[in-house]
Amino acid sequence: MARSSTLGIKTVLHPVSDLAAVTPVHSALLGVSPQTEVPYYVGFEAQGQQIGCVPNGGPQQMSSPVAYWHADDTEVKLAEVTAAGATVKEPVRDVGGGRLVATLADPDSNVLGLLQDR
């Protein structure tokens, strides 16, 4: 089977308890104002990276930051990684705007994210 490559880690989501408190901290760290600021998400773009803050871990109930590996085809990459021994936490789903995401866990329970923009 030919394997597909990823496009690298370009998105990292952080679960936070207080968006209002963490927004200025992330803004100071990244040197930019939020690109997106809504009650369920604050997102920054810095040097080609998307850094997001998700209150209370969001619907995916994150308990630690999740790095999202961008891929040309999340379904293909999900199949490859699960065939190699990962476990699906969240199957591929559309989160809006043509963005598809999925999460997996490696054998040590580290959470890995996959992301595709269509």
N, C-alpha and C positions, 0 to 999 in steps of 0.2 A: 504494500500500500504506500503510495506517495504521500508524504506528510506535508501539510501546509505550514507555513511559517507565520509568526505573529508580526505585528507592526510595532511591537514594544509596549511598555507600560506608559500610557499617556493620561490615565485617569486614576486618581486615588480618592476614595471616599472615607471620611472620618465620622464616626458616630459622636454626637455631642449632646450634652444635657441642656445647654443654654446657648442658643444661636446668637442672641444679643451680646453675650459676654465673649464668645470666641471670634466673632466676626472681626472686631478691630485687631485682635491678636494675629489672625491669619493675614489680614490686610497689611499689617506692619511687617510680618515675616516675608510675604511675597512682594511687597512694594507696589501693590495694585489694589484698586477698589473692587468690590464684588462685581462680577459680570451678570450674575443672576442672584436676586434676593427676594425669596418668597417664603411664606411661613414653614414650608416643608423642606427647604433646601437653600443653602447659600453656596454659590459656586464662583470660583476664581479661575481665570486663565492667566498663566504665567509661563513664559518661555515654551509655549506649545503644550503645556500640561494643564489638565483640568483637575483642580483641587476642590472637592466638595465637602460641605459640612451638612450632616443629616441628623435632625433632632431625634434623640432616643433610638438611634439605629435604624429608623425608618421601618417600612413594612417588612424588610428583609431581616430585621432584628440584629443588625451588626453589633458585635460587642468589642470589635477592634477594627482598625483601618483595613480597608480592602483595596488592593492594587488591581486594576483592570487592565488586562492584556488586550490590546486592540487586535482584531482579526478580520480578514476579508470575508470569512464565513463562519459565524459562531456555531452553527449546527455541525459543520465538519470538524471544527476544532474541538467541540464538546465530545464528539464521538471518539476522536483520536485520544484525548486525554483520559476519558473514562475507560477506553480499551487498555490504556497503560496502567490503570489501577486507581484512578481518582473516583470519588463518589459525588454524584450530582446533589447539590444543596438546593439550588433553584434552577429549573430548566429555562431554556431560552424564552424570554418574554419581551414584548415591545413596551418600552417605558415612555413612548411618545416621541414625536418628531422623527420617526424612522429609526430610532436607536434601539438596538436589541442587546440585552444583557443576560448573563447566566453566571452562577457561581458554583464552584466545585470545592471539594476538600481533598487534599492529598492524603497519603497514608498516615501522616502525622497530625492530621486535622487542621492544617493550615488552609485558610480560605483563599481561593484563587478566583479572580473575576475574569470574565470574557466580555468583550464589548464590540459591537459592529454598528457603524453608521451606514445606513442605506441611502 
